[in-house]
Amino acid sequence: MSNVLSIAAVTAVLKVLLENGLVSDPIAASVGDVIVTALPPDRISVEADERAQINLFLYQVTQNRNVDWVSQEFRSRHSRINGNPRSSTPPLALDLHYLLTAYGAKDFQAELLLGYAMHLLHKTPAITSDIIENTLINASTTNTSSAFSQAVASVSVSYLAEQIGQIKLTPEFFNMEETSKLWSALQTHYRPSATYLASMVLIESSKSDNEGYYMMPLSQPNIEQIMAPAKTEQMIVAGTTLVIRGKRLRGEITRVRFSNTETLIVPQEVKETQISLLVPPDLYASVQGVQVVHQTMGNAGKTDHLVESNVAAFVLHPTITAFVAQVENSGDNLRTAEITVKFQPKVGKEQRVVLLLFEVSDNTPLNYSFFVASRTEDTDAITIPVKNVKPGTYIVRVRVDGAESPLHKNQSGEYDSPQVTIL
């Protein structure tokens, strides 16, 4: 069952989903700078200080009466995950009620943002444990000074995500009277909004005060930092050396796990406070989770005798080469063309890809961005049509699930590749 961080974790996951959706969605360009918050509505600046904003507020928590749905088998399985004996007391089953509100100082900003947010949540009716784990890793590492990041730092993110399991998200449609009562209780200015139900969140009952918490054994490895070798000062890309720093990293048998896979990688060098290994070539470019895993000599290969570290995260950046073809005049001194980009590692068929072009010019340089359509399979090469581009030389960069490809600098410290010329 999920532990006491579950309520905050569900809110954090929904907030990150909204933030990530804004990265490449055209709505961001039409509305401008948009922020996503999880604040009480009375703390949102309105009128003179109002800005484009999406706010997610947990306004009510109710008991889910369908707790009997949690079968004995389901409870037994999750008790084994926690390592706790099954409690005779049923878990606390909760429904979380959220108010999703859009703000904007200009005409139609609030309507555009509300429609965008509702469409995104409609596409995600069920939040799986994989989505929960990936978004928690991102949320806990983006702002390490936040209260949520500090709370998550003491637990295993993968365990927390597995304990939460799957959350179903459904809209709740209120009539005008119910909406009026809700906003009257909030005692703030009404803005366009929608309400959602997240169900169900389970908090396990336990016989001891410590059950339901993830306790870190004294011998458990602890990751503090992940980086490229200090002398290189480079982005982490496929095939480069990854340096893991922390405490108690050396075990009888030390292995490294990436993301959600069960494959354990043999590191190149293992010390008590540092591990070095090559980044596997089959990882996707994106935020990646890492765990250090200890096995004992007599139990190597047995999954029930593993000691695992906390989950730490790093960004794996794609490397690219690019060339241009099919350049045509589209009028008004503009061009259409096709830019073929080759990727290392491969791009997943469901990953979001954005092509960025930066003009090489001493005058006012132009910048272009092109959202790449989804694919039917993983690929290491994508041909991207570009339209209405001014003739010139451009530095090429791609963003895969938010991870940007590195650029090369010349001896003058200026970016010079990868680049294409469109004439």
N, C-alpha and C positions, 0 to 999 in steps of 0.2 A: 504494500500500500504506500501511498505517497506520504512524505513526512510533512513537518510543519511549514516548510518553505513552499509547499505546493501552490498556495493561493498567490503569493508574490510571483512564483515562477510562471503561472498561467498568464498573469497580467504582463509580465516582461516579454513572454513569447508573442502575445498579440501586438504589443507595441513594436517589437523588432520586425514582425511581419509587415506592418504598415510602413515602417521606415524603409525596409529593403525594397518594397514595392515602388516607393517614390523615386528610387535611384535612377531607373531607366524608363519610367512611365512618361509618356508625352504630357501628362497633366502637370508635371513639375515645370515644364517649359512655359505652359500657358498661364500658370498661376504665379510662378516665381518661387522665391525661397519659402519653403514650407517646413515647419517643425512638427514633430509628433511628441505629445506629452501624455502623462498619466497622473494628472493633478485634479483636485477638487475643482469644479467649475467656478467657484467663487474666487479662486486664485488666478484665473485667467484674465489678462488685461484686455479690456474691451473699450469700445468707442475710440477716443483719440489715440490710444496706444495699441489698438487691435491690429493683429497681423494674421497672415495666412497660417492656419494651425489646425491640426487634428488632435483632439483630446479624447482619451479613453479613461473613463472613471468607473471604478467598482463602487456602485451605489447601494448594493444590497447583497447579502449572503443568506440563502435559505437552505433548509434541510431538504435533501432529496429523499422522497418517501419510497423510492424503489431500491433501497439498499439491499433487499432480499435478492435482487438480480445478481449481486455479487456472490456467485456460487462458492461452495466449499472448495472446489478445485481451483477456482480463480484465487481465492484467499490463500490457499496452501501454496500456490506457485509464487505469489508475491511475498509470502512470509519466507520462502526459501531465498528469494532475492535479497531480502533484508538480513537474513541470517538469524532471524528471531523465531522462536516457537510460536505457532499460531495462537492467538488470543481467543478466548471464548466469547469476548465482547465484540459485537459487529463493528466495523469501521464507521467513522463519522463521515457520512456521505453528504456533500454540499453541492449546491448550484450557485454559480457566480453570475450576478446580473450586472451588465456593463451599460453605461451610457456613452455612446459614440457621438461626439459633437464636432461640427466644423465651424471655423471662424474665418473671417476675412473682412478687410476694411473696404474692399472695392466690390463693385457690382459683380454678382455671379460667382465670386471666389468660394463662398461657403457652399453653394449648391454644387459646384464642380468638385470640391474636395469631398463632400458627403457622398456624392455619386461614385467617385473613385473608390473611397473606403468601403462602401457597401458592396461594390462589385468585387473587390479583392477578397472580402470575407465570404462572399457568396461562392467564390471559386475554391475556398478552403473550408468546407463544412466540417471536416474532421482533421484535427491536428494530431499527427502520429508522434510516437516517441522519437523517431529519427528527426523530425522537424523540431521538436522540443529540445533535443540535445544540441543540434547545430545552432539554434537561435540562442540558447542559454550560454553556449561557449562564446558566441559573439558578444552577447550582452554583458557577460562577466569580464571580458577582456578589453572592451572598448573604453569603458570608464571605470578604472579600478578604484577610484575614490568614492564611488557611489555606495550607498548603504546596501543595495542589492548585491553588488559585486563582492563586497566584504563578507556578506552572509553566505554567498555561494562558494567563496574561497575555502570554507571549512568542510565542504562536502564533495563527494564525487558527482560530477555533472551527469555522467552516464548512468549511474545508479538512480539519481533523482529523476532523470527522464524516463527510465524504465519503470520506476515505481509509479509515476504519474500515468504512464500508459498512453491512452488515447482520449482526447477531449473533443466532444461534439459541440459545435457552435451553431446556434440557430437564432434567427431574428425573433424579437418579441414586438408585435405591433400593438401599440396603445391607442385607445380612442382619445379624443380631445380632453375629456375630463381627467383621465389617468395621466396624460401628459402634463396638464395644468397642475395637478397635485404634486407630481414629481418636481417640476421646476419651482413651484412655490416652496417646497421643502428645502430645495437647494439655495433659495434666497439670492438668486443672481439673475442676470439678464438672459432671456431665452434666446437660443440660437438653433438653427436647423440641426436635428439630431435623430438618432435611431438607437434602439435598445437591443441588446443581444444577451442570450443565455449560454453560458459555458457549463457543460454537464458531462460527467459528474466528477468532482474532485474528492478523492478519498484520503482521509487521514486515519491511520491505523491506531486502534486502541491497543494499549500495551499494559502488561502487568507490572512493569517497572518504569521508573521515571526516565530511564535512558533509552527505552525502546522507541523506535521511530526516528531516532537521530543516527546519523552516520558518524561513528567514532573512529578516529584515525589511530591505528595501532602505532606504538612507539617505533616499531621496526619498519613501518610503511615508508616507501620512497616518496619524496615530495619534490615536485617540479616547481622551480621559482622563475625560470626564464628560458626562452627558446630564441635562438639567434643564429645568424650566419657567422662564420669565423670573423673575429674582430678585425683582423688585418685586411679583410676584403671590403668591409662596409657595403655589402651589396644586398639587393633583394634576394630572398630565398626563392630559387627556381629548381626545376627538376634536375637531378644529377649533381647538385652542389652538396656540400657538407652541411649538415644540421648539427648545431651544438645545443645540447640540453644541459642546463645548470640547475642545481638544487642540492638537496640533502639526502643522505642514505640511498644513493642511486645504485650502488654496487650490491648485488645479491649473489647467492650461490650460482644461479643461472640468471642472467639479466637479458631481457628482451624488450623490444619497443613495439607498441601497437599504434597504428594510425587510424583515425576516424572510427567508424563503427565496425571495422572488419575484425575477424577473429585471427587473422594472420599475424604471427609474431616475427619481427625482424631482428636478426642478429646484428648488434652494433659493431662498428669498427674498433672503438676504444671505450673502455668503461673505467671510470674512476669513482671515488666516493662522492664527489661533488660535480662531476661532469661526464657526459656521454657524447660521443661523436658517431655519426653514421651518415651515409648518403641518403638523400631524399629518394624514395622509390619512384620509378618512372611512370607508374600506373595511377598515381594520385591525380585527382582533378584539381585544376587551379581554382582556389577558393580558400575560405577559412578552414583549416584542418585541425583536428584535435589529436593530441599525443598523450600516451600513457607509458610509463615505465612499469614493466611487469617482472616480478621476481618468482622464480620457481626453485624448488629444492631438488637436490641430486636424486633422491629416491622417488620423486613424483614428477619428473619432467614429462610434459605432454598431458598431464591430468588437469583439467580445467577447474576442478574443485579444490586445488591446492595452490592457487595463485594469490600473490599479494600484489595489489595494483596501486599505483600512485594516483594522485588527483589528475584531472584532465586539464592540460594546458593547451593553448592554441597559438597558431602562427598562420600567416598568410602566404600561400604558395602562389607565386606570380607566374603567368604564362610568358614564354619567350616566343617571338614571332619573326617571320620574314614576310615581306609584302612586295607585290609588283602589280602594275596597272595595265589594263588592256581595254579595247573597245571604247576608246575616247571619241566622243562625238560632240559637235557644236549644237547646243540647245537654245541658242539665241541670246541676245543681250550680253554678249561676251561671257557666256557661261557654258559649262561642259557637263555632260553625263559620261560615266565611265564605270568599269568594273574593277574592283580591287580584290585580288586574291591574297588571302592571308593564310600562311602555314603556321600551325601552333605546335608547341611542345610544352606540356603534354596535350593529349587529345582533349577536345571540348565535348562535354556530355551533351546528349541530345536535349536535355531539359534545362541546361544552363543558360542564363541570360548573358548575351554578348552585345557590346556596344563598340562601334568603330569610331575613333576620334582622329580628326585631321587638324594639324596645327601648321599654318602657313609659315614658311621661312621667309621673313621680310623685315627690312629695317623700318618700314613705315608702320601703319596700323595693321598688324597681322590678323587674318581671318581664322576663325575656328569653326569646325563642323562636327556634328555628331550624327551617327546613323545607327538606329536600332536594328539588330540582325534578327531575321525571322527564325523561329524554332526549326529544329531538324528532326529527321526520322531516325537517325542513328548517331552514335559518337563518331567524330571525324577529326582529322588533323589538318584539314584545309577547308576554307569556306570562301566562296566568291560572293562579294558584297556589292550590289549596285549603289552608286552614288549619283546624286542629281543636283543640278543647279550649283555647281562648284566653279569658282573663279579659277582661270588658268594660273598655274604656279607650281612651286615645289612645296611639299608638305611632309612634316614629320608624322609618322603613323603610330598610333597607340591603340590597344584594345583593352576593354574592361570585361573580364569574365567573372560573373557573380561578385562584382565589386573589386576584384583583384586586377590591378593594372599591370600591363607589360612594361618592363624596364626600357629606358632609353639610353643610348650611348652618347657620351660627351667627347668632343675633340680636345686637342691640347689647349685650346682657348677657353675651355669650360662651357662651350655651347653645344646644345643637343644637335646631332647631325645624322642620326639613324635610329631605327629604320625610316626610310623616306621614299616617297614616290613623286614623280613629276607628271602633272596633268597639263598638256598643251592644247 
